[in-house]
Amino acid sequence: MNRYVVLPAHGFRSQTLAQAASLRATIPLAAAVRGANPAVRDAISKVDVIDSVSVDGPKLVEMTPETELRLRLEEPSLKIVPLVIYEKMRLVYEIKREAAAAVFSTAEQGAVLRIEDMAGGPIEGARVIAFTNFRTRAGDEGRTDANGAVRLRIASGTTLERIYVYGPPRYWGRFEKSFTLSNDASLQLEPIDLSQELTALRRFRADIPLTAGQGIVVGIVDSGVDSAHPLLPNVSGGANMVLAETKDDPGQIADWGPAAIDGEHGTHVAGIVGARPTAEFDLAGVAPGVTLRSYRVFPHTGGGATNYDIMNAIDRAVQDGCHIINLSLGGGTEDEALRAAIGSALDSGVLVIAAAGNDGRKPVSFPGTLPFCIAVTAMAWSDSFPSVSSEASDIARPYGSENTFLGAFSNFGPQIDLTGPGVGVISTLPEGTYGVMSGTSMASPAVAGYAAFLLAADGIILRLNGADRSTALRDRLFGSAVPLGLGRDYEGFGLPGKGST
C-alpha cells in the first residue's frame, strides 16, 4: 500500500471532495454511475482515507498502485499526487559514507584534533567534518567532547583536502585547506561579536526601525520555533503539522516548538525574520515588530517533511491570518500538492517566499520554481565574517558591488526573483542563545522580513484583499530591490532595501 495526496484537478478545494466524509463513499458511487465494472468498483473501494486538510480540501489516502491507476481513470476531476519529501535549505558540507576512503576499521587508530577558543580553552559541541577527497565527499566527521577533542578515523599525518568546523552557539566556524592531521593539532574558533557593524543581518536591515512589521503576521513553516527565547517574545503560537505525531494523539498539535533532532533550524529562521533585541543580546531580525507563528513540519525523529504536512501547514497559516509565509525548504521534482497550496495562499492574499536551494549552481529547487512563489538566492559580503571561518569557503563568482558575491552553494536560474543575505547569518538558536548558519534557508526569511516591513508601512496594500494584496506586495518588494551586478539568473531583481521603498 502506498500513500498519496488526492486533491481537485484544479484549485485547492472542491465539492467533489466535500460531498462525502471519505473517498470510499464518493468514488465508487461516481464510478458506478458511469457503469464501471465490479472489479474496478471493488478496487476503488479499497481507498483508505488517512487524513483531510478540510472537508472539501485535499486528502491523504492509502491504496495500492493498481487502485491509484484505476482511480485516475474513473475520477478525472481529481488529481493524485505521490508523497514527496522536502529538506531544510541550511548548508552543511557532509561526508558520503559510501565514499569514505582513508577510514580505519576502529576509531582508536585515528588522529585526535582539538578545537579551542582564542585563549586556548576547549570548545565542546563543535562539528568537525574532514575531507580526504572533497569531490567525492570522502573522509570522516565527529563532534568535540568536553575537552574540545574529536577523534577522526583518519591516520595522523594525513593531509586533508578540506576541513570544516561548524561552531557551537556563540562561535564562528573554521575552514582550512591542505590541513595536516596530527595528534597535537588544534584549530581556534573566534567568538561572535554581536556589536560588529558589518555582520550580514545588521548590514541588510540597516536603519529599519525596531518597530518594523507591526500588525503583520509571518508564518514559519519549518522545524519549530523556541517561543521561550528572550529574543522571540513575538511568537504567538502555531501548530504541529507532522501527521505521524498528531494522528493518534491530537494533543500533540500544540507541540510546535523545535524538533528533537535538527530542530534549531526553525528558531534561526524565525530570528532572521523578527528577533527583538534585548539589553543582553544586541541582535535584531529584519522586522522585529512582526508577530510570528510556528508551523512545524519536520518530525522529532529527524529527516524530511512530507508534501502533505507542508501543504496542510500552508493552509493552516492562511486560516490563522498570516500575511506572509516563509518556506526555507525545498525538493527536486515539481509537486502538484504544494503548487495547489501555494496558489491557494496567494489567492487569499498571502505572499509565499521560498529558498532557491543549496545544490551548488544547480537549477532552482521546488517550490521556488513556481512563477507565483518568490525564489531567493543567497548572497553575502566578503567582509561580513572572519577570513578563516567556514563561510570563507563559500566565496565564489559571480562577484558584485560592495564586496558582494553569491554563495558557492546557491542554486540559480531564470526563476530567481531576489537575493538575500545567506552566508554567515547570525540569528537565534534554541535555549536562549545564538549562532551562525548559511544557506538559502537564511536568505529567504531575510526577504520575508523585509516584505513584512514594506507591508506594515503601506496601508493601501494592506487594505487590499485576495490576490490583489499578494500581487501588490510582490511588486512592491521587487521595486525595493536593485541589482548588485551578480547577473539576472543569480539575483533576479537584486537585493531588497537598496531601491525605492
C-alpha positions in Angstrom: 0.0 0.0 0.0 1.3 3.5 -0.9 0.2 6.9 0.3 -1.0 9.7 -2.0 -2.4 13.1 -1.8 -5.7 13.5 -3.5 -6.8 17.0 -4.5 -9.0 18.6 -7.1 -7.7 18.7 -10.7 -8.0 22.5 -10.5 -7.7 24.6 -7.3 -7.3 23.5 -3.7 -10.9 22.7 -2.6 -13.9 21.2 -4.5 -17.4 19.9 -3.9 -16.3 16.5 -5.2 -14.3 16.1 -2.0 -16.9 17.8 0.2 -19.8 15.6 -0.8 -18.9 12.7 1.4 -17.0 12.1 4.6 -14.5 9.9 2.8 -13.5 8.9 -0.7 -14.8 5.4 0.0 -18.3 6.8 -0.2 -17.7 9.3 -3.0 -15.7 7.5 -5.6 -17.5 4.1 -6.0 -20.8 5.8 -6.5 -19.5 8.1 -9.2 -17.8 5.1 -10.9 -21.0 3.0 -10.7 -23.0 5.8 -12.4 -20.7 5.6 -15.3 -21.1 1.8 -15.5 -17.7 0.8 -14.2 -17.3 -2.9 -13.9 -17.5 -4.6 -10.5 -13.7 -5.3 -10.4 -13.0 -1.6 -10.8 -15.5 -0.6 -8.1 -14.1 -3.2 -5.8 -10.5 -1.8 -6.3 -11.6 1.8 -5.7 -13.5 0.9 -2.6 -10.1 0.0 -1.1 -9.0 3.6 -0.9 -8.3 4.3 2.8 -8.6 8.0 3.8 -5.9 8.7 6.4 -6.5 12.5 6.9 -8.0 15.6 5.3 -6.8 19.2 5.2 -10.5 20.1 5.4 -13.9 18.6 4.5 -13.7 19.9 0.9 -9.9 20.0 0.8 -7.0 17.6 -0.2 -6.9 14.2 1.5 -4.1 11.8 2.4 -5.1 8.3 1.2 -3.6 4.9 1.2 -4.1 2.5 -1.7 -2.3 0.1 -4.0 -0.6 1.4 -7.1 -3.2 -0.5 -9.2 -6.0 1.3 -7.4 -4.3 4.6 -8.0 -4.3 4.0 -11.7 -7.9 3.0 -11.8 -8.9 5.9 -9.7 -7.2 8.2 -12.2 -9.4 6.8 -15.0 -12.6 6.8 -13.0 -12.3 10.2 -11.4 -10.8 12.8 -13.9 -11.9 15.6 -11.6 -9.3 14.5 -9.0 -5.5 14.8 -9.1 -3.5 12.1 -7.4 0.0 13.0 -6.2 2.6 10.8 -4.5 4.1 11.8 -1.2 7.3 13.9 -1.7 9.9 14.6 0.9 11.4 18.1 1.4 14.6 19.1 3.2 15.8 22.2 5.0 17.9 24.5 3.0 20.7 25.0 5.5 24.2 24.4 4.2 26.4 21.8 5.8 29.0 20.0 3.7 28.7 16.4 4.7 30.6 13.1 4.3 29.2 10.5 1.9 29.8 7.3 3.8 29.9 5.1 0.7 32.9 7.2 -0.5 34.7 7.3 2.9 38.2 6.5 1.8 41.1 6.5 4.3 38.9 5.4 7.1 40.1 2.9 9.6 38.1 0.0 10.9 38.5 1.1 14.5 38.3 4.7 15.7 41.2 4.2 18.1 43.6 4.2 15.1 42.7 7.7 14.1 44.1 11.1 14.9 42.8 13.4 17.6 42.1 17.0 16.8 41.5 19.7 19.4 39.1 22.7 18.9 39.8 25.7 21.1 38.7 29.2 21.8 41.1 32.1 21.1 42.6 31.7 24.6 43.3 28.0 24.2 40.3 26.8 26.2 38.4 23.7 24.9 35.2 24.1 22.9 32.6 21.4 23.3 30.0 20.6 20.7 31.8 21.8 17.6 31.1 19.7 14.5 34.2 18.7 12.6 34.0 17.5 9.0 37.3 16.3 7.5 37.5 15.6 3.7 40.3 13.5 2.3 38.6 14.0 -1.1 36.1 16.8 -1.3 34.8 16.0 -4.8 33.7 12.5 -3.7 32.9 13.7 -0.2 35.2 11.1 1.4 36.5 11.5 4.9 35.2 11.4 8.5 33.4 13.6 11.0 32.6 14.0 14.7 31.8 16.4 17.5 34.2 17.7 20.1 33.8 16.4 23.7 34.2 18.4 26.9 37.9 18.6 26.3 37.4 20.1 22.9 38.8 16.9 21.3 37.4 14.8 18.4 38.9 11.6 17.2 38.7 11.1 13.4 39.2 7.8 11.7 41.9 9.2 9.5 45.6 8.5 10.1 47.8 11.0 11.8 50.0 12.6 9.2 47.2 12.6 6.5 46.9 15.9 4.7 43.2 16.7 4.4 42.0 18.4 1.2 39.5 20.4 3.3 38.4 20.6 6.9 35.2 22.4 8.1 34.5 23.2 11.7 30.9 24.3 12.4 30.9 26.2 15.6 28.5 25.6 18.5 26.4 28.5 19.7 28.2 31.9 20.1 31.2 30.9 17.8 32.1 31.3 14.2 33.2 28.1 12.4 36.6 27.4 10.8 37.8 26.4 7.3 41.2 25.1 6.2 42.6 23.7 3.0 45.6 21.2 2.9 45.5 20.7 6.6 47.8 18.0 8.0 46.3 16.0 10.9 48.4 15.1 13.9 47.6 14.3 17.5 48.9 17.6 18.7 47.0 19.7 16.0 44.4 22.3 17.0 42.2 24.9 15.5 40.8 28.0 17.1 37.3 29.4 16.7 36.5 33.1 17.0 33.6 34.2 19.3 30.7 36.0 17.7 30.7 39.8 18.4 27.1 41.0 18.2 28.1 44.6 18.1 30.1 44.1 14.9 28.6 46.5 12.3 29.5 44.5 9.2 27.7 41.3 10.0 25.2 40.2 7.3 21.9 40.7 9.1 22.9 44.0 10.7 24.1 45.3 7.4 21.0 44.2 5.5 18.5 45.7 7.9 20.5 48.9 8.1 18.3 51.7 9.5 15.0 49.8 9.6 13.2 50.7 12.9 12.8 48.2 15.6 9.0 48.6 15.3 9.1 47.4 11.6 6.4 44.9 10.7 3.9 45.8 13.4 0.5 44.3 12.7 1.9 41.8 10.2 1.9 38.0 10.9 4.6 35.8 9.3 4.2 32.0 9.3 7.4 30.0 9.7 6.8 26.6 8.1 9.9 24.8 9.4 11.3 22.6 12.2 9.6 24.5 15.0 10.4 27.7 16.9 11.5 28.2 20.5 9.0 30.6 21.9 10.9 30.8 25.2 13.8 32.5 23.6 14.2 36.0 25.1 14.6 37.5 21.6 11.4 35.9 20.3 8.6 37.2 22.6 6.5 37.8 19.4 5.9 34.1 18.7 2.1 33.9 19.2 1.6 30.2 18.7 1.3 27.7 15.9 0.7 24.1 15.3 2.5 20.8 14.9 1.6 19.7 11.4 3.5 16.4 11.4 0.6 14.0 10.9 2.7 11.0 12.1 2.9 12.6 15.5 -0.7 14.0 15.8 -2.9 11.5 14.1 -3.2 9.2 17.2 -2.7 12.0 19.7 -4.4 15.3 18.7 -2.9 16.9 21.8 0.4 16.9 20.1 -0.8 19.6 17.7 0.3 22.1 20.4 3.9 20.7 20.1 5.1 23.3 17.6 8.4 24.0 19.3 11.8 22.8 18.0 12.0 19.2 16.7 14.1 16.9 18.9 16.6 16.2 16.1 17.9 19.1 14.0 15.3 21.4 15.4 17.4 24.5 15.7 16.8 25.5 12.0 13.3 26.9 12.6 14.3 29.1 15.5 17.2 30.5 13.5 14.8 31.3 10.6 12.3 32.9 12.9 15.0 35.2 14.4 16.1 36.4 11.0 12.5 37.5 10.3 11.7 39.2 13.6 14.1 38.8 16.6 13.7 41.6 19.1 17.0 42.8 20.7 17.3 43.0 24.5 19.7 44.6 26.9 21.7 41.4 26.9 21.6 40.5 23.2 22.0 43.2 20.6 20.6 41.0 17.8 17.7 42.2 15.7 15.7 40.5 12.9 14.7 42.4 9.8 11.3 43.3 11.1 11.2 43.0 14.9 7.6 44.3 15.1 6.1 41.3 13.4 4.0 38.5 15.0 5.5 35.1 14.3 3.7 31.8 14.1 5.4 28.4 14.0 4.1 25.5 11.9 6.3 22.5 12.5 6.5 20.1 9.5 9.9 18.4 10.3 9.4 15.4 12.7 11.1 14.8 16.1 12.7 11.7 14.6 14.7 13.8 12.1 14.6 13.6 8.3 12.5 15.4 5.8 9.0 16.8 5.7 6.2 15.4 3.5 4.4 17.5 0.9 1.1 16.7 2.7 2.3 18.1 6.0 3.7 21.2 4.3 0.5 21.9 2.3 -1.5 21.4 5.4 0.7 23.9 7.2 0.4 26.4 4.4 -3.4 26.2 4.6 -3.4 26.4 8.4 -1.2 29.5 8.2 -3.6 31.1 5.8 -6.6 30.3 8.0 -4.7 31.7 11.0 -4.4 35.1 9.4 -0.7 35.1 8.3 0.2 37.7 5.7 3.5 36.1 4.6 4.7 32.5 4.7 8.4 31.6 4.7 9.5 28.2 3.2 13.2 27.6 4.0 12.8 24.1 2.4 12.9 22.5 -1.0 13.0 19.4 -3.1 13.6 18.2 -6.5 10.7 17.4 -8.8 7.7 19.6 -9.2 4.9 18.7 -6.8 1.3 19.4 -7.6 0.2 19.3 -4.0 2.4 22.2 -3.0 1.6 24.1 -6.2 -2.1 24.0 -5.2 -1.5 25.0 -1.6 0.8 27.9 -2.5 -1.6 29.0 -5.3 -4.5 29.0 -2.8 -2.4 31.0 -0.3 -1.7 33.7 -3.0 -5.4 33.8 -3.9 -6.1 34.5 -0.2 -3.7 37.4 -0.2 -0.7 35.6 1.4 2.7 36.1 -0.1 4.9 32.9 -0.1 8.7 33.2 -0.1 11.0 30.2 -0.7 14.6 29.2 -0.6 16.2 28.6 -4.0 18.2 25.6 -2.9 21.8 24.7 -1.9 23.0 22.4 -4.7 25.9 24.4 -5.9 24.8 26.3 -9.0 22.2 23.7 -10.0 18.7 24.6 -11.1 16.3 26.2 -8.6 14.6 23.8 -6.2 10.9 23.4 -6.0 8.7 25.2 -4.8 10.9 28.1 -5.7 10.5 27.2 -9.4 6.8 28.2 -9.2 6.2 31.5 -11.1 4.0 32.8 -8.2 6.4 31.9 -5.4 9.3 34.3 -4.6 12.5 32.4 -5.1 15.6 33.7 -3.2 19.3 33.1 -3.7 22.0 33.5 -1.0 24.4 36.5 -1.4 26.9 37.9 1.1 29.5 40.5 1.8 33.0 39.0 1.9 33.9 41.2 4.9 30.9 40.1 7.0 32.6 37.1 8.6 36.1 36.2 9.8 38.5 35.4 6.9 39.2 31.9 8.3 35.6 31.0 9.2 33.8 28.1 7.5 31.9 30.8 5.4 35.1 31.8 3.7 34.9 28.6 1.6 31.7 29.9 0.0 33.2 33.0 -1.6 32.7 32.4 -5.3 31.9 34.1 -8.6 29.9 36.0 -9.6 31.1 39.0 -7.7 29.1 42.1 -7.3 29.3 45.6 -6.0 30.3 46.5 -2.4 32.2 43.2 -1.8 29.2 41.1 -2.6 29.2 37.6 -4.0 26.7 34.7 -4.5 27.4 31.9 -2.1 29.1 29.0 -3.8 26.3 26.6 -2.7 23.4 28.7 -4.0 21.3 27.5 -6.9 20.4 29.8 -9.7 18.3 30.1 -12.8 15.6 32.1 -14.6 13.1 31.5 -11.9 15.1 33.6 -9.4 13.3 36.7 -8.1 15.5 38.2 -5.4 18.7 37.6 -3.4 19.2 38.0 0.3 22.0 37.5 2.9 22.6 33.8 3.3 26.2 33.3 4.2 27.3 33.5 7.8 24.0 34.8 9.2 23.8 35.3 12.9 20.4 34.5 14.5 18.6 32.9 17.4 19.1 29.3 18.4 17.0 27.2 20.9 17.7 27.5 24.7 18.2 31.3 24.6 21.4 31.5 22.6 22.5 32.5 19.1 24.8 31.2 16.3 25.7 31.2 12.7 24.1 29.3 9.8 24.4 29.6 6.0 22.1 28.6 3.2 19.3 29.9 1.0 17.3 28.9 4.2 18.7 32.1 5.7 18.2 34.3 2.7 14.5 33.5 2.3 13.5 34.8 5.8 15.5 37.9 5.4 13.4 38.7 2.3 10.3 37.7 4.2 11.1 40.1 7.0 11.7 42.9 4.5 8.3 42.1 2.9 6.7 42.4 6.3 8.4 45.8 6.8 7.0 47.0 3.5 3.5 45.7 4.1 3.2 47.2 7.5 4.3 50.6 6.1 1.8 50.6 3.2 -1.8 50.9 4.3 -3.1 50.8 0.8 -1.7 47.4 0.0 -2.6 46.1 3.5 -6.3 47.0 2.9 -6.4 45.0 -0.4 -8.0 41.6 -0.4 -7.1 38.3 -2.1 -4.7 38.1 -4.9 -4.7 41.8 -5.3 -2.8 42.2 -2.0 -0.2 39.4 -2.6 0.4 40.7 -6.1 0.8 44.3 -5.0 3.1 43.3 -2.2 5.2 41.2 -4.6 5.5 44.1 -6.9 6.4 46.5 -4.0 9.1 44.0 -2.9 10.6 43.8 -6.4 10.5 47.6 -6.7 12.5 47.9 -3.5 15.5 45.9 -4.9 18.4 46.9 -7.0 20.9 44.6 -8.8 24.3 44.1 -7.2 25.9 43.2 -10.5 25.7 39.4 -9.9 23.6 38.7 -13.0 19.9 38.2 -13.6 19.8 34.5 -13.0 21.8 34.8 -9.8 19.9 37.7 -8.1 16.7 38.4 -10.0 15.7 42.0 -9.3 18.5 42.2 -6.8 18.8 42.8 -3.0 15.7 44.3 -1.3 16.1 47.5 0.6 18.5 49.1 -1.8 16.0 50.6 -4.2 13.0 52.8 -3.8 10.8 52.0 -0.8 
